[in-house]
Amino acid sequence: MIWIKPLVVLLLIFFGFILFIALFFKDELKATREKDPAAQGYLQIILMYSGLHALIAYRISHKLWNMKMFFLARWVSQIARFFTGIEIHPGAVIGKGLFIDHGMGVVIGETSVLGDNVTLYQGVTLGGTGKETGKRHPTLGDNIVVGAGAKILGSIDIGSNSYIGANAVVIHPVPVNSTVVGVPGHITKQDGKKLDIILAHSRIGDPIMQDIDDLSARIEALEKKLNR
């Protein structure tokens, strides 16, 4: 029965970890449960979601960063990057309710600032544009969705309640309640209405394709005039 004591200790550590996550990451757990239809329960999220694991490591490394323990903070963040594929610099400032879906390839730079209830899909980069110093990464407001593969670069502000479409490249500030798609990013207004945080990518219009359609219609109209 020598194995009973180690087993009890392991069980206590396990349940203590579960309780810690449930208490201190309840906003992130709630956001994941609401935004991911594949999430079948909080225990599954705690044990299997790399986005949550990366965020837990970030909270630890951010505390160390604020205590001026820079090397240890970076070491924790790099360990998390190795296991999750998500790189969050400990110097970044992140609000509550962040949801990172899948997350592989997500990069959040040192001077990035994220508000509450932000959603990032896989392959998102919040990066700089060169070797500038100081504030060089984006600032995101509240209730923002950034689609898969999107790149937001430079010290620019992304207004609250905005949606950045998949694979968009954003290098200019974005006002509140906006949708941005394309390379470089183009803003499509939403008539001042708050965006639905669960917007499907397929429902977002592409302004470039719209311009092409408009040109095609004008060419067709001119051809008809010439034929007459």
trRosetta pair geometry for C-beta under 8 A, 3 or more apart (Angstrom, degrees):
i j d omega theta_ij theta_ji phi_ij phi_ji
1 4 5.0 -7 178 -9 83 121
2 5 7.2 -50 -179 23 45 102
2 6 8.0 28 140 1 69 106
3 6 6.0 -61 -159 45 51 107
3 7 5.8 53 147 -26 78 111
4 7 5.6 -63 -151 39 30 114
4 8 6.3 31 155 -21 67 105
5 8 5.8 -53 -147 34 31 111
5 9 6.5 32 155 -19 64 105
6 9 5.6 -54 -148 36 34 113
6 10 6.3 35 154 -20 67 105
7 10 5.7 -54 -148 36 31 111
7 11 6.4 31 153 -19 64 106
8 11 5.7 -55 -148 37 31 111
8 12 6.3 32 154 -20 65 106
9 12 5.8 -55 -150 36 30 112
9 13 6.4 30 152 -18 64 105
10 13 5.7 -54 -148 36 32 111
10 14 6.2 34 153 -22 65 107
11 14 5.5 -52 -146 35 31 114
11 15 6.2 21 160 -9 66 107
12 15 6.2 -58 -141 44 27 101
12 16 5.9 32 156 -22 63 112
13 16 5.6 -58 -144 38 26 114
13 17 6.3 31 155 -23 63 105
14 17 5.8 -56 -154 32 28 111
14 18 6.6 26 151 -17 63 105
15 18 5.4 -47 -145 36 38 115
15 19 6.3 39 154 -19 66 104
16 19 5.7 -54 -147 38 31 111
16 20 6.3 37 152 -24 64 105
17 20 5.6 -52 -148 33 30 114
17 21 6.5 27 156 -15 64 105
18 21 6.0 -58 -151 37 29 108
18 22 6.2 27 153 -19 65 111
18 43 7.2 -5 -137 -118 124 82
18 46 6.1 76 -127 145 74 163
19 22 5.6 -56 -144 38 31 112
19 23 6.2 25 159 -17 66 110
20 23 6.1 -65 -150 38 25 106
20 24 6.1 -16 171 14 65 116
21 24 6.8 -75 -130 52 21 85
21 25 5.1 -35 -168 37 65 120
21 29 7.4 109 148 -62 93 125
21 46 5.0 120 107 -132 155 114
21 52 7.6 57 -158 164 124 125
21 56 7.1 -42 -110 -95 98 132
22 25 7.4 -42 -80 56 9 78
22 26 6.5 43 175 -81 48 85
22 29 7.0 10 -122 -29 54 166
22 42 7.0 63 -106 158 98 138
22 46 7.4 -34 -59 -83 77 139
23 26 6.8 -31 -164 -39 14 105
24 59 7.8 146 144 147 122 166
25 28 4.5 -42 -178 43 92 116
25 29 5.7 101 119 -27 85 95
25 52 6.8 99 161 -157 150 103
25 55 7.2 119 -132 107 128 121
25 56 6.8 -50 -67 -84 148 89
26 29 5.5 -53 -143 38 33 114
26 30 6.1 36 157 -21 66 106
27 30 5.8 -54 -147 37 29 112
27 31 6.3 30 153 -20 63 107
27 96 4.2 20 97 169 164 109
27 97 4.4 -81 159 -67 108 70
27 116 7.9 -71 175 -153 142 99
28 31 5.6 -51 -144 35 32 113
28 32 6.4 32 156 -18 64 105
28 52 6.0 135 139 -118 127 90
28 55 6.0 177 -132 107 158 160
28 96 7.3 -117 -48 -170 76 68
28 97 6.3 -169 -80 -116 50 24
28 98 6.2 -13 -109 58 100 65
28 99 7.0 160 -152 -80 70 63
29 32 5.9 -56 -149 37 29 110
29 33 6.3 28 154 -19 64 109
29 42 5.5 33 -172 -135 125 101
29 45 5.8 128 -136 104 79 146
29 46 7.3 -2 -107 -65 115 85
29 52 7.4 53 -81 -117 66 136
30 33 5.7 -56 -146 36 30 111
30 34 6.2 22 158 -14 65 111
30 97 7.3 -48 73 -117 99 88
31 34 6.0 -62 -146 40 27 106
31 35 5.9 -1 167 0 66 120
31 97 4.5 128 -58 -163 137 75
31 98 7.1 147 81 74 163 16
31 99 4.3 -140 134 -56 116 112
31 117 6.4 -172 -111 -124 126 70
31 119 7.7 -163 172 -83 118 89
32 35 6.4 -70 -132 47 22 94
32 36 5.5 -16 -176 15 66 120
32 39 5.6 128 143 -83 89 159
32 45 5.1 125 108 -140 143 135
32 49 6.2 17 -151 -148 152 172
32 51 7.4 163 -99 81 120 124
32 52 6.6 -31 -54 -61 155 115
32 99 5.4 166 -78 -125 62 105
33 36 7.3 -59 -111 48 12 86
33 39 5.3 -129 -113 109 48 143
33 42 6.7 -28 -73 -80 126 75
33 45 6.7 -73 -64 -49 79 152
35 99 5.2 79 52 153 149 171
35 101 7.3 -110 123 -70 116 117
35 119 6.1 -161 -163 -108 161 133
35 197 7.3 -75 -105 131 111 111
35 198 6.7 -162 -130 -97 74 90
36 39 4.3 84 90 -18 107 107
36 99 7.4 -167 -32 -172 102 129
36 101 6.3 165 -88 -116 110 103
39 44 6.4 167 -156 89 66 118
39 45 5.5 23 -145 -72 118 104
39 49 7.6 1 -104 -71 107 132
40 44 5.3 54 60 12 82 160
41 44 4.8 97 63 6 80 104
41 45 7.2 -144 100 -6 44 88
42 45 5.4 -53 -149 35 38 114
42 46 6.2 39 154 -21 70 104
43 46 5.8 -53 -147 35 32 111
43 47 6.2 12 162 -5 66 114
44 47 6.3 -69 -142 46 25 98
44 48 5.4 -31 -179 28 66 123
44 49 7.7 78 131 -32 68 96
45 48 7.0 -77 -115 53 13 80
45 49 4.9 -8 -159 -6 59 134
45 52 6.1 94 162 -25 85 156
46 49 7.5 17 -38 27 9 100
46 52 6.8 -100 -115 119 36 154
49 52 4.3 64 93 10 109 109
49 53 6.8 172 96 -12 57 86
50 53 5.3 -54 -146 39 40 115
50 54 6.1 43 155 -22 70 102
50 83 7.7 -166 -137 126 102 78
50 84 4.1 151 -175 -143 104 91
50 85 6.8 22 158 38 151 92
50 86 6.5 152 141 -9 103 120
50 100 7.8 -81 98 102 74 115
50 102 7.6 14 52 -180 114 31
50 103 5.2 -147 95 58 105 137
50 104 7.7 42 88 -60 152 69
51 54 5.9 -52 -149 34 29 110
51 55 6.5 28 152 -18 62 107
51 84 7.6 141 -70 -171 27 128
51 86 6.7 112 -109 -58 54 162
51 99 6.7 46 139 -174 149 47
51 100 3.1 -176 -139 75 117 94
51 101 6.6 -11 -48 -60 154 17
51 102 7.4 53 -45 52 113 17
51 103 4.4 180 -78 -57 85 138
51 106 8.0 53 -112 19 89 155
52 55 5.6 -56 -149 37 33 112
52 56 6.4 38 152 -23 66 102
52 100 7.9 -165 -41 47 42 96
53 56 5.7 -49 -150 31 32 113
53 57 6.6 30 152 -14 63 104
53 80 7.0 178 134 -147 85 95
53 83 7.0 -89 135 111 137 116
53 84 5.4 -175 88 -85 111 128
54 57 5.8 -56 -152 39 33 110
54 58 6.3 38 148 -25 66 105
54 80 5.3 117 -126 167 63 118
54 81 7.8 68 -125 -80 106 46
54 84 4.4 -161 -65 113 101 166
54 86 3.9 -22 -107 78 161 134
54 88 6.0 121 162 -2 105 121
54 100 6.5 -37 59 57 129 156
54 103 6.4 -178 6 -179 146 150
54 106 7.8 118 121 71 170 124
55 58 5.3 -48 -146 32 35 116
55 59 6.6 39 154 -23 65 98
55 88 7.5 68 -96 -4 47 166
55 94 7.6 -129 -138 117 94 155
55 98 6.1 170 -111 80 135 119
55 100 7.0 174 -46 8 108 120
56 59 5.9 -49 -152 29 31 110
56 60 6.8 27 150 -13 62 105
57 60 5.8 -57 -154 38 35 111
57 61 6.1 27 153 -14 70 110
57 76 5.8 -176 -172 158 92 94
57 77 6.6 138 139 -105 110 45
57 79 7.0 -151 -147 82 139 91
57 80 3.4 166 104 -83 165 139
57 84 7.7 -159 17 -2 140 139
57 88 7.7 138 89 52 95 115
58 61 5.8 -60 -141 44 31 105
58 62 5.8 35 158 -26 68 108
58 77 6.9 56 -101 -109 61 93
58 80 7.1 -142 -47 103 64 173
58 88 4.3 -27 -95 99 124 141
58 90 6.8 -177 -150 -105 63 59
58 92 7.4 -39 -161 64 123 111
58 94 6.7 26 135 23 142 145
59 62 5.8 -50 -141 33 26 113
59 63 6.8 31 155 -20 59 102
60 63 6.0 -55 -158 30 31 110
60 64 6.7 26 149 -13 64 107
60 76 5.7 -122 103 174 110 154
61 64 5.5 -54 -151 39 38 113
61 65 6.2 45 149 -26 68 103
61 73 4.4 106 -170 -162 79 72
61 74 7.4 108 -159 -62 123 20
61 76 4.1 -167 -82 84 100 121
61 77 4.5 89 -140 -53 172 89
61 80 7.5 -104 -23 0 135 135
61 88 7.8 144 62 96 135 95
61 90 3.7 -111 137 -99 103 117
62 65 5.4 -48 -146 32 34 117
62 66 6.5 33 155 -17 64 103
62 73 7.3 99 -71 -149 17 119
62 90 5.1 -169 -79 -164 49 75
62 91 7.7 159 -121 -80 75 14
62 92 7.4 -77 -98 65 113 65
62 93 8.0 117 -145 -103 133 47
62 94 7.7 -121 -73 26 156 99
63 66 5.9 -57 -151 37 30 109
63 67 6.5 23 151 -13 64 110
64 67 5.6 -63 -150 42 33 109
64 69 4.3 -76 -176 74 88 113
64 70 7.9 162 134 -79 92 18
64 72 5.1 -114 -176 98 143 103
64 73 3.8 -177 96 -79 110 87
64 76 6.6 124 23 11 150 140
64 90 6.6 -45 67 -166 93 151
65 68 7.8 45 176 -71 33 18
65 69 7.2 -91 -74 62 24 66
65 70 6.4 58 -126 -106 67 58
65 73 4.1 107 -63 -143 76 165
65 90 3.9 166 -46 134 134 114
65 91 5.5 -156 -176 -78 150 58
69 72 4.4 -23 151 43 109 117
69 73 5.7 128 96 -30 77 93
70 73 5.6 -57 -145 36 29 114
70 74 6.3 24 160 -15 66 106
71 74 6.0 -58 -150 38 29 106
71 75 6.3 32 151 -23 64 108
72 75 5.4 -52 -146 33 33 116
72 76 6.6 35 155 -19 65 101
73 76 6.0 -54 -154 33 30 109
73 77 6.6 24 152 -14 64 108
73 90 4.0 -146 165 89 113 174
74 77 5.6 -56 -146 40 35 111
74 78 6.1 33 156 -19 68 107
74 90 6.5 -115 -72 9 50 124
75 78 5.9 -57 -146 37 28 109
75 79 6.5 33 153 -21 63 104
76 79 5.8 -53 -151 33 31 113
76 80 6.5 31 152 -17 64 106
76 90 7.2 76 68 -76 105 130
77 80 5.6 -53 -151 37 34 113
77 81 6.4 40 149 -23 65 103
77 87 7.1 70 162 -155 101 66
77 88 6.3 -126 -144 76 110 65
77 89 6.5 54 -171 -128 163 29
77 90 5.1 -126 -48 -42 134 93
78 81 5.3 -45 -145 32 37 117
78 82 6.5 44 153 -24 64 99
79 82 5.7 -51 -154 29 32 114
79 83 6.7 13 155 -5 65 108
80 83 6.2 -67 -148 45 31 100
80 84 5.6 -13 170 16 71 120
80 86 7.0 -51 140 75 98 86
80 88 7.3 -37 101 37 138 94
81 84 6.7 -74 -122 54 20 85
81 85 7.1 54 -170 -115 56 9
81 86 6.5 -127 -113 76 59 39
81 87 4.5 31 -109 -91 121 78
84 103 6.4 -33 163 117 102 135
85 103 6.5 129 85 114 96 87
85 104 4.1 -12 125 -126 145 70
85 105 6.3 -18 159 -31 105 46
85 106 7.7 87 120 26 78 76
86 100 6.3 60 -122 156 149 158
86 103 4.5 -34 -72 166 123 115
86 104 7.3 -94 -59 -98 74 25
86 105 7.9 -15 -94 44 55 21
86 106 4.7 2 -130 60 88 105
87 106 7.1 -173 36 97 61 61
87 107 4.8 2 66 -116 108 72
87 108 7.0 -171 102 30 63 64
88 92 6.0 -96 -177 37 84 139
88 94 7.5 -17 -164 -39 133 144
88 106 7.8 3 -61 116 83 104
88 108 4.5 11 -122 51 71 118
89 92 5.0 111 70 -24 83 98
89 108 6.3 -134 18 100 78 74
89 109 5.7 10 5 -178 136 28
89 110 4.2 -85 132 -85 158 56
89 112 7.4 124 45 21 110 103
91 110 4.1 21 66 -164 127 81
91 111 6.6 -24 122 -69 117 48
92 108 5.1 17 -86 137 168 111
92 109 6.8 126 -80 90 110 38
92 110 6.3 -140 -55 -158 72 19
92 111 7.3 -52 -100 9 61 2
92 112 4.4 -5 -129 63 109 92
92 113 7.3 -169 -167 -77 72 36
92 114 7.2 29 166 0 112 100
92 137 7.6 -64 -106 94 95 153
93 112 7.4 -160 37 100 62 56
93 113 4.7 0 64 -119 106 76
93 114 7.1 -176 98 30 60 63
94 98 5.6 -21 178 -42 119 147
94 108 7.6 23 -73 165 119 159
94 112 8.0 25 -70 109 82 101
94 113 8.0 -167 -74 -155 40 39
94 114 4.6 10 -123 55 68 114
94 118 7.9 -109 -152 40 87 130
95 98 7.0 135 74 -48 64 94
95 114 5.7 -126 16 110 84 74
95 115 4.8 4 1 176 149 30
95 116 4.1 -97 137 -69 138 57
95 117 7.7 -42 103 4 122 50
95 118 7.1 108 54 -4 104 106
95 142 7.3 -49 74 -99 166 82
96 116 5.3 2 59 -124 72 95
96 117 7.7 9 97 -42 66 61
97 116 5.1 54 39 -174 121 78
97 117 4.1 -18 115 -76 138 58
97 118 7.4 120 99 19 85 54
98 114 6.3 53 -94 125 120 143
98 117 7.8 -147 -75 -104 36 11
98 118 5.3 -8 -115 61 76 90
98 119 7.8 162 -162 -85 51 35
98 120 7.4 0 -171 7 96 104
99 117 7.9 7 -1 -156 100 50
99 118 7.5 -168 32 94 67 48
99 119 4.7 -13 69 -112 103 78
99 120 7.4 174 91 29 54 62
100 103 4.3 57 145 -94 112 108
100 106 5.8 -83 -152 -10 124 173
100 119 7.9 169 -82 -158 31 50
100 120 5.0 -13 -112 68 74 100
101 119 6.9 24 -16 -173 107 96
101 120 7.2 -170 21 90 73 48
101 121 5.1 -22 61 -114 109 64
101 122 6.8 -85 96 -32 74 76
102 121 6.9 30 40 -165 105 66
102 122 4.2 -38 91 -57 119 117
103 106 5.0 -62 -161 2 66 127
103 120 7.5 67 -109 102 71 101
103 122 5.9 -43 9 -98 9 75
104 122 5.1 14 51 -145 72 115
104 123 7.2 8 93 -52 70 67
105 122 5.8 68 48 177 104 80
105 123 4.3 9 97 -95 132 54
105 124 7.8 124 108 26 86 42
106 120 5.6 90 -131 135 132 131
106 122 6.6 -101 -48 -136 91 40
106 123 6.9 -26 -70 4 57 11
106 124 5.1 14 -122 54 83 84
106 125 7.6 -172 -153 -75 42 44
107 124 7.5 -152 37 101 59 57
107 125 4.7 9 56 -123 106 75
107 126 6.8 -156 101 38 67 61
107 127 6.2 25 107 -68 121 101
108 112 5.0 -111 -177 53 84 157
108 114 7.4 -44 -144 -32 134 128
108 120 8.0 -87 -68 -80 110 172
108 126 4.9 20 -125 49 59 119
108 137 7.9 89 180 176 57 147
109 112 4.9 119 62 -31 72 105
109 126 5.6 -130 12 107 88 79
109 127 5.2 122 -46 -117 128 43
109 128 5.9 143 -142 -29 164 84
109 136 7.3 -89 140 93 145 86
109 137 3.7 -168 80 -98 124 143
110 136 7.9 32 62 56 98 98
110 137 6.5 159 57 -11 56 139
111 134 7.4 59 -98 140 165 41
111 135 4.9 -173 162 -132 144 53
111 136 5.6 98 43 38 136 63
111 137 4.4 152 71 28 77 101
111 155 7.3 -22 108 -100 129 98
112 126 4.6 66 -110 129 141 132
112 137 4.1 -71 -64 128 69 132
112 138 5.9 16 -126 61 86 66
112 139 7.4 172 -161 -85 50 43
112 140 7.6 11 -176 2 95 98
113 137 7.9 140 -3 96 63 97
113 138 7.7 -125 42 115 67 51
113 139 4.3 3 59 -123 109 82
113 140 6.9 -171 96 31 61 61
114 118 4.8 -88 -174 11 112 159
114 126 7.9 -87 -66 -87 105 173
114 140 4.8 5 -120 59 64 113
115 118 6.2 122 65 -48 66 109
115 140 5.9 -124 11 110 85 73
115 141 4.8 3 -4 175 148 32
115 142 3.9 -98 130 -68 136 60
115 143 7.7 -41 98 5 123 52
115 144 7.1 97 49 2 107 110
115 160 6.7 -36 58 -99 165 96
116 142 4.7 4 54 -124 79 102
116 143 7.4 8 91 -38 76 64
117 142 5.8 47 49 -171 98 82
117 143 5.0 8 96 -81 119 58
117 144 8.0 127 102 21 72 54
117 197 7.2 -58 157 -121 114 151
118 140 5.6 73 -112 120 139 137
118 142 7.5 -115 -58 -141 79 35
118 143 7.6 -87 -81 -43 50 7
118 144 5.0 -3 -123 58 84 90
118 145 7.8 174 -164 -80 55 33
118 146 7.5 16 179 -3 97 103
119 144 7.2 -156 33 98 68 51
119 145 4.6 -6 64 -115 112 72
119 146 6.9 -176 94 27 62 65
119 197 6.7 121 -5 -177 135 99
120 124 4.5 -118 -166 42 102 155
120 146 5.1 -2 -114 60 67 112
121 124 6.1 113 63 -38 56 112
121 145 8.0 38 -22 -178 100 84
121 146 6.6 -148 20 98 78 66
121 147 5.5 -10 31 -165 135 33
121 148 4.0 -74 119 -69 128 67
121 149 7.7 -32 98 1 107 55
121 150 7.7 81 54 12 99 100
121 166 7.3 -39 72 -102 146 89
122 148 5.3 11 59 -130 74 97
122 149 7.5 13 99 -45 69 63
123 148 5.4 56 47 -174 114 71
123 149 4.2 -5 112 -82 134 54
123 150 7.8 112 105 21 88 46
124 146 4.9 81 -128 120 140 124
124 147 7.8 148 -84 84 105 30
124 148 7.2 -102 -52 -131 82 29
124 149 7.2 -34 -74 3 50 7
124 150 5.4 3 -119 60 83 81
124 151 7.6 175 -159 -82 50 39
124 152 7.7 7 -174 7 94 96
125 150 7.7 -149 35 103 66 50
125 151 4.6 0 59 -120 108 78
125 152 7.1 -175 93 35 62 59
125 153 7.4 15 112 -72 106 84
126 137 5.7 68 145 -176 89 109
126 138 5.1 -105 -156 40 96 110
126 140 7.5 -77 -116 -28 137 119
126 152 5.3 -7 -113 68 66 103
127 137 6.5 -75 -163 -120 13 93
127 151 6.8 -31 28 -161 111 92
127 152 7.5 141 27 79 62 53
127 153 5.3 -17 76 -111 84 79
128 132 6.7 -159 -171 49 123 92
128 136 4.1 16 -118 142 116 111
128 137 5.7 -66 -66 -75 75 72
128 153 6.7 40 143 -161 10 79
128 154 6.6 76 -152 -88 45 39
128 155 8.0 13 -123 -40 77 75
129 132 7.2 21 64 11 83 118
129 136 7.3 -137 25 -175 73 95
129 153 5.0 100 -73 157 87 109
129 154 4.5 10 -23 -76 122 91
129 171 7.1 82 -92 -137 132 106
130 136 7.9 -116 58 -158 65 128
132 136 4.9 162 86 -106 101 123
132 155 8.0 -92 99 -14 141 117
133 136 7.0 -103 -171 -40 8 128
134 155 7.8 -11 109 -71 92 152
135 155 4.7 90 126 -124 90 134
136 154 7.0 -72 -174 -143 58 42
136 155 5.4 -70 -119 -50 22 102
137 154 7.6 156 -121 128 23 9
137 155 6.6 32 39 -87 20 64
138 152 4.5 -7 -37 133 160 116
138 153 7.4 -25 -45 -37 106 3
138 154 6.9 59 -69 75 76 48
138 155 7.1 -179 -87 -128 34 25
138 156 5.4 -25 -115 60 84 73
138 157 7.5 150 -164 -94 76 21
138 158 6.1 28 178 -12 123 108
138 170 7.9 51 -97 97 144 115
139 155 7.5 32 -13 -165 94 63
139 156 7.4 -147 31 98 75 34
139 157 5.0 -23 71 -108 105 68
139 158 7.0 -174 91 23 52 72
140 144 5.0 -120 -177 46 112 157
140 146 7.7 -69 -115 -45 147 123
140 152 7.6 72 -70 111 105 168
140 158 4.7 -11 -114 60 67 117
141 144 6.0 117 67 -42 69 120
141 157 7.4 53 -41 -179 95 90
141 158 6.3 -135 8 97 82 67
141 159 5.4 -1 4 -175 143 29
141 160 3.3 -100 129 -65 135 70
141 161 7.4 -39 99 3 125 56
141 162 7.3 87 48 12 111 104
141 176 6.9 -22 44 -104 167 90
142 160 4.5 12 50 -130 73 114
142 161 7.3 12 90 -41 75 65
143 160 5.7 57 48 -175 94 86
143 161 4.9 10 96 -83 120 58
143 194 7.6 -10 128 -166 150 109
143 195 7.7 159 140 64 107 91
143 197 5.9 -97 -163 -85 87 115
144 158 6.0 76 -130 123 153 121
144 160 6.7 -111 -54 -137 93 41
144 161 7.2 -64 -78 -24 62 9
144 162 5.3 2 -121 60 93 77
144 163 7.4 -179 -159 -82 61 36
144 164 7.3 31 176 -5 102 98
145 162 7.9 -143 38 105 65 48
145 163 4.9 -1 62 -121 102 78
145 164 7.0 -160 100 33 58 67
145 195 7.5 -119 19 118 112 133
145 197 5.9 149 -49 -156 117 63
145 199 6.5 -178 57 41 159 104
146 150 5.0 -134 180 64 89 137
146 152 6.9 -79 -128 -21 134 125
146 164 4.5 4 -122 57 67 119
147 150 5.1 97 65 -32 71 121
147 163 7.5 52 -35 175 100 85
147 164 5.9 -141 14 102 82 67
147 165 5.0 -13 18 -179 147 28
147 166 3.6 -97 142 -65 128 58
147 167 7.2 -52 106 3 113 52
147 168 6.9 83 52 8 112 100
147 201 5.7 102 -132 -104 133 109
148 166 4.7 7 55 -128 76 103
148 167 7.2 -1 97 -40 69 71
148 201 7.7 -37 21 -81 98 148
149 166 5.6 52 47 -174 102 76
149 167 4.3 0 103 -80 123 67
150 164 4.7 111 -171 132 162 115
150 165 6.8 143 -87 86 122 39
150 166 6.3 -117 -50 -137 91 25
150 167 6.2 -66 -78 -20 56 9
150 168 4.7 6 -127 51 99 79
150 169 7.5 -170 -160 -73 61 36
150 170 7.1 21 178 -3 105 105
151 168 7.4 -147 39 99 61 52
151 169 4.8 1 63 -118 107 72
151 170 7.0 -177 94 27 56 67
152 156 7.2 -128 178 64 93 112
152 158 6.5 -38 -145 -50 147 135
152 164 6.6 -60 -64 -127 113 167
152 170 4.6 -10 -112 64 72 112
153 156 7.8 47 86 13 40 119
153 169 7.2 -3 4 -171 116 82
153 170 7.0 160 21 81 68 58
153 171 5.3 -17 67 -100 99 80
154 171 5.7 69 11 -151 132 70
156 170 7.2 -142 84 137 147 97
156 171 7.0 147 -26 178 152 30
156 172 6.3 160 -135 172 149 14
156 173 4.7 -153 -167 -77 97 61
156 174 7.5 76 145 -2 116 75
157 173 4.9 20 53 -135 78 104
157 174 7.3 -138 105 44 60 62
158 162 5.7 -132 170 63 91 142
158 164 7.1 -40 -144 -51 142 121
158 170 7.2 51 -90 135 113 155
158 173 7.5 -156 -74 -155 40 56
158 174 4.7 17 -130 50 65 116
159 162 5.3 101 75 -35 74 127
159 173 7.9 72 -32 170 89 88
159 174 5.6 -125 14 109 86 75
159 175 4.8 7 -13 164 152 29
159 176 3.3 -122 163 -69 129 50
159 177 6.8 -49 116 9 126 50
159 178 6.2 81 55 13 118 106
160 176 5.1 1 53 -128 71 103
160 177 7.7 9 91 -41 66 62
161 176 5.8 49 48 -175 99 86
161 177 4.9 1 98 -82 118 61
161 194 4.7 -86 -153 -142 143 78
161 195 5.2 150 170 25 80 88
162 174 5.5 107 -158 129 165 128
162 175 7.9 147 -82 92 129 41
162 176 6.6 -131 -49 -148 100 35
162 177 6.6 -78 -78 -30 71 5
162 178 4.7 1 -123 58 108 72
162 179 6.9 -178 -163 -77 72 36
162 180 7.0 28 172 -5 116 99
162 195 6.7 96 -120 8 18 143
163 178 7.6 -142 36 105 63 48
163 179 4.6 -6 64 -115 101 81
163 180 7.3 -176 94 26 55 65
163 195 5.1 -156 -27 176 110 163
163 199 5.5 -14 -114 46 154 150
163 204 6.9 -143 120 -98 132 133
164 168 5.3 -136 179 60 84 135
164 170 6.0 -75 -132 -29 124 141
164 174 7.7 -131 -81 -39 96 172
164 179 8.0 -180 -80 -157 25 51
164 180 5.1 -13 -118 62 66 106
164 185 7.3 -42 -142 -124 92 137
165 168 4.7 98 65 -36 79 121
165 179 6.8 60 -43 176 98 90
165 180 6.3 -140 9 95 87 53
165 181 3.6 20 24 -101 151 84
165 182 7.4 50 63 -10 133 50
165 201 6.7 108 -151 -144 81 84
165 204 5.0 -169 -100 117 117 156
165 206 8.0 171 155 -93 171 75
166 201 5.1 16 -13 -137 122 135
167 183 7.1 -56 141 -48 88 112
168 180 5.4 121 177 122 159 92
168 181 5.3 -119 -84 -138 119 32
168 182 6.0 31 -120 46 87 34
168 183 6.8 -169 -144 -66 41 65
168 185 4.7 63 178 -99 110 97
169 182 8.0 -71 34 116 74 48
169 183 4.6 55 18 -123 111 83
169 184 5.4 -81 86 -125 98 57
169 185 5.9 -146 78 -35 44 85
170 174 6.5 -30 -160 -42 135 123
170 180 5.6 51 -92 137 119 154
170 184 7.5 111 -104 -176 29 81
170 185 4.0 14 -93 -11 69 156
171 184 6.1 -60 22 -148 108 124
171 185 7.2 163 13 22 63 106
172 184 7.7 72 0 157 104 128
172 185 7.1 -151 38 69 89 108
174 178 5.1 -147 177 71 98 140
174 180 5.6 -77 -113 -46 137 135
174 185 7.6 -54 -79 131 117 142
174 187 6.4 164 -134 -96 86 115
175 178 5.3 103 70 -35 72 131
175 187 7.4 56 30 -146 90 152
177 189 7.9 38 118 -157 91 69
177 190 5.5 -124 163 58 89 113
177 192 6.0 51 120 -147 159 31
177 193 6.7 150 -161 72 126 29
177 194 6.1 -88 -110 -99 103 41
177 195 6.4 165 -144 -23 59 88
178 187 5.0 -36 -170 -151 127 107
178 188 7.4 135 -170 64 75 44
178 189 6.5 -48 -119 -107 77 52
178 190 6.8 -173 -113 2 28 100
179 187 7.1 123 72 -159 47 56
179 188 4.7 -33 77 65 102 92
179 189 7.7 -173 30 -85 84 7
179 190 6.0 96 -12 -50 104 109
179 195 6.7 132 -67 -99 95 138
179 204 5.9 -159 178 -139 135 110
180 185 4.3 15 175 -174 116 119
180 186 6.7 159 -151 72 67 32
180 187 5.4 -32 -94 -94 79 59
180 188 7.5 171 -88 16 28 73
181 185 6.9 138 70 -142 12 70
181 186 6.2 -30 67 57 63 84
181 188 6.7 3 16 -3 103 118
181 204 5.6 153 -64 142 135 121
181 205 7.3 -167 26 92 151 46
181 206 5.5 -110 122 -112 140 61
181 207 6.6 151 69 5 101 86
182 185 5.8 134 71 -124 76 31
182 186 4.6 18 45 11 138 99
182 206 6.3 120 -67 -155 98 82
182 207 6.1 -68 -28 47 147 93
182 208 5.2 137 -118 -20 130 115
186 207 4.2 -100 110 45 148 142
186 208 7.0 161 4 -41 147 79
188 204 7.5 149 51 -170 142 84
188 205 5.8 156 -136 68 168 103
188 207 5.9 -169 -70 -56 104 108
189 192 7.8 7 176 -36 105 53
190 193 5.3 -102 137 56 99 80
190 195 5.9 -125 -86 -76 177 86
195 199 6.2 -40 174 -39 105 133
196 199 5.0 127 80 -61 91 79
199 203 6.1 -125 -171 65 87 121
199 204 6.8 71 155 -57 127 101
200 203 4.8 88 69 -2 90 107
200 204 8.0 -155 96 -16 55 82
201 204 6.1 -56 -166 17 43 113
205 209 7.7 -135 -179 63 73 109
205 210 6.3 41 167 -51 115 124
206 209 4.1 60 88 15 113 111
206 210 6.6 177 92 -15 58 84
207 210 5.2 -52 -146 35 37 118
207 211 6.5 43 154 -23 67 98
208 211 5.8 -50 -154 31 32 111
208 212 6.7 32 148 -17 63 103
209 212 5.5 -51 -149 36 37 114
209 213 6.3 40 152 -21 67 103
210 213 5.6 -51 -148 35 32 113
210 214 6.4 35 152 -20 64 104
211 214 5.6 -53 -149 35 32 113
211 215 6.4 32 153 -18 65 105
212 215 5.8 -54 -149 37 32 111
212 216 6.3 34 152 -21 65 106
213 216 5.6 -53 -148 35 31 114
213 217 6.4 32 153 -20 64 104
214 217 5.7 -54 -151 34 31 111
214 218 6.5 29 152 -18 65 105
215 218 5.7 -55 -148 36 33 110
215 219 6.3 34 154 -19 67 105
216 219 5.8 -54 -147 36 31 111
216 220 6.3 32 154 -20 64 107
217 220 5.7 -54 -149 36 31 113
217 221 6.4 31 153 -19 64 106
218 221 5.7 -54 -148 36 32 111
218 222 6.4 32 153 -18 66 106
219 222 5.7 -55 -148 38 31 110
219 223 6.3 34 153 -22 65 105
220 223 5.7 -53 -148 34 30 113
220 224 6.6 33 153 -20 63 103
221 224 5.8 -53 -154 32 32 113
221 225 6.7 33 150 -19 64 103
222 225 5.6 -52 -151 34 36 113
222 226 6.4 36 152 -19 67 105
223 226 5.7 -54 -148 37 33 112
223 227 6.3 35 154 -21 65 106
224 227 5.7 -54 -148 35 31 113
224 228 6.6 30 153 -18 63 104
225 228 5.9 -58 -154 35 31 109
